[in-house]
Amino acid sequence: MGKIKSQKLTGAYIHPTAIISPTAQIGNGTKIWAFVQVGDNAKIGENCIIGNGAYIDRNVKVGNNVKIHNKALLYDGLIVEDNCFIGPGACFTNDKHPRFNKTRCLKGVCWRLKKGASVGANAVVLPDINIGSDAIVGAGSVVTKSVSKGDLVCGNPAKPVRKTRRRKC
């Protein structure tokens, strides 16, 4: 359980309780904490932090410098670009019409959390929804429509509140 067998994982910290598929690719400097699961053919970039109990499904792609907090759920079909933040308990679903006896075919289908976007704690993002670059999804929101670049959205369903402002540090 959690053993590192592949050269692809060189330079990453993997907690011994993490379950990493042998076909997953993990970038240098990435830290994967306790009880994380990373599925087949998932790709995680460099210098990412994957918090306790997060689930990264098969085929999910995560860019560089991404922070995924505890218990976040990222399902097949999602592409997370560089410099994104995903809060604790956030969930990215992948089936519009889930049924116990049918599985959605996701071959060639994907949607994105674009560069610099942030998704707050316990937000739910429905399938086939794109979150624009530098957009912010407020904690607890349910995102039912794509979010434009730089928008702050909140609520259920999530609605635009204002454009985000880039902070100068």
C-alpha positions in Angstrom: 0.0 0.0 0.0 1.5 3.3 -1.1 4.8 1.8 -2.2 6.7 3.9 -4.7 7.7 1.5 -7.6 8.0 3.9 -10.5 10.6 6.3 -11.6 7.7 8.7 -12.4 7.4 9.4 -8.6 11.0 10.4 -8.1 11.4 13.7 -6.2 7.8 13.6 -4.7 6.9 13.0 -1.0 4.2 10.2 -0.8 2.8 9.4 2.6 3.0 5.6 3.3 -0.9 5.3 3.6 -1.5 6.9 0.2 -2.6 4.6 -2.6 -1.1 5.6 -5.9 -1.8 3.7 -9.1 1.4 2.4 -10.8 0.3 4.2 -14.0 -0.1 7.6 -12.3 2.5 10.3 -12.9 3.5 12.5 -10.0 5.8 15.6 -10.5 8.9 16.6 -8.6 8.4 18.5 -5.4 4.7 17.3 -5.0 3.6 16.3 -1.5 0.8 13.7 -1.2 -0.4 13.3 2.4 -2.2 10.5 4.3 -5.0 8.4 2.8 -4.9 10.1 -0.6 -6.0 7.9 -3.6 -4.6 8.6 -7.1 -6.2 6.6 -9.9 -4.9 5.0 -13.1 -3.3 7.4 -15.6 -3.8 10.4 -13.4 -1.2 13.1 -13.9 -0.2 15.5 -11.1 2.3 18.3 -11.8 5.3 19.7 -9.9 5.1 21.4 -6.5 1.5 20.4 -5.7 0.1 19.7 -2.3 -2.6 17.0 -2.0 -4.2 17.0 1.4 -5.4 14.2 3.6 -8.0 11.9 2.1 -8.3 13.6 -1.2 -9.4 11.4 -4.2 -8.0 12.0 -7.6 -9.8 9.7 -10.1 -8.3 8.0 -13.1 -7.3 10.2 -16.0 -7.5 13.5 -14.0 -4.8 16.0 -15.0 -3.5 18.4 -12.4 -1.0 21.2 -13.4 1.9 22.6 -11.4 1.7 24.5 -8.1 -1.9 23.3 -7.3 -3.1 23.0 -3.7 -5.8 20.4 -3.2 -7.1 20.4 0.4 -8.3 17.5 2.6 -11.2 15.3 1.3 -11.5 17.0 -2.1 -12.9 14.8 -4.8 -11.7 15.2 -8.4 -13.4 12.8 -10.8 -12.6 11.6 -14.3 -12.9 14.3 -17.0 -11.4 17.1 -15.0 -8.3 19.1 -16.0 -6.9 21.4 -13.3 -4.5 24.0 -14.8 -1.5 25.6 -13.0 -1.7 27.6 -9.8 -5.2 26.6 -8.7 -6.6 26.2 -5.2 -9.2 23.5 -4.3 -10.7 23.8 -0.8 -11.5 21.1 1.7 -14.4 18.8 0.7 -14.8 20.4 -2.8 -16.3 18.0 -5.3 -16.0 17.9 -9.1 -18.7 15.5 -10.3 -18.6 13.8 -13.7 -22.0 12.3 -14.5 -25.0 14.5 -15.4 -27.6 11.6 -15.0 -26.1 9.1 -12.6 -27.8 5.7 -12.4 -26.6 2.5 -10.6 -26.6 0.5 -13.8 -25.0 3.0 -16.3 -21.6 4.6 -16.5 -21.1 7.7 -18.5 -18.6 7.3 -21.4 -16.0 10.0 -20.9 -13.7 9.2 -23.8 -12.7 12.5 -25.3 -14.7 14.6 -22.8 -13.1 17.0 -20.4 -13.7 20.3 -18.6 -11.3 22.7 -16.8 -10.5 24.6 -13.7 -8.4 27.2 -15.5 -5.1 28.8 -14.4 -5.2 30.6 -11.1 -8.9 29.7 -10.2 -10.0 28.9 -6.7 -12.8 26.7 -5.5 -13.9 27.1 -1.8 -14.6 24.5 0.8 -17.5 22.1 0.2 -18.3 23.6 -3.2 -19.9 21.2 -5.7 -19.1 21.7 -9.4 -21.4 19.8 -11.8 -20.0 17.9 -14.8 -19.0 19.7 -18.1 -18.6 23.0 -16.3 -15.5 25.2 -17.0 -14.2 27.6 -14.3 -12.4 30.5 -15.9 -8.9 31.7 -15.1 -8.6 33.7 -11.8 -12.3 32.9 -11.0 -13.3 32.2 -7.4 -16.1 29.8 -6.4 -17.3 30.7 -2.9 -17.5 28.0 -0.2 -20.6 25.8 -0.2 -21.6 26.9 -3.7 -23.2 24.6 -6.3 -21.9 25.5 -9.7 -24.4 24.6 -12.4 -23.1 26.8 -15.2 -19.6 27.7 -16.5 -17.9 30.6 -14.7 -16.2 33.4 -16.7 -12.6 34.5 -16.3 -12.2 36.6 -13.1 -15.8 36.1 -11.8 -16.6 35.5 -8.1 -19.6 33.2 -7.9 -21.5 32.2 -4.8 -24.7 30.4 -3.8 -27.0 27.6 -4.9 -27.0 27.8 -7.8 -23.8 29.8 -8.0 -24.3 33.3 -9.5 -21.8 36.0 -10.3 -21.3 38.5 -7.5 -18.5 40.6 -9.0 -15.2 40.4 -10.8 -12.3 39.4 -8.6 -9.5 41.8 -7.9 -5.9 40.7 -8.1 -4.2 41.4 -4.7 -0.8 43.1 -4.7 1.5 41.7 -2.1 
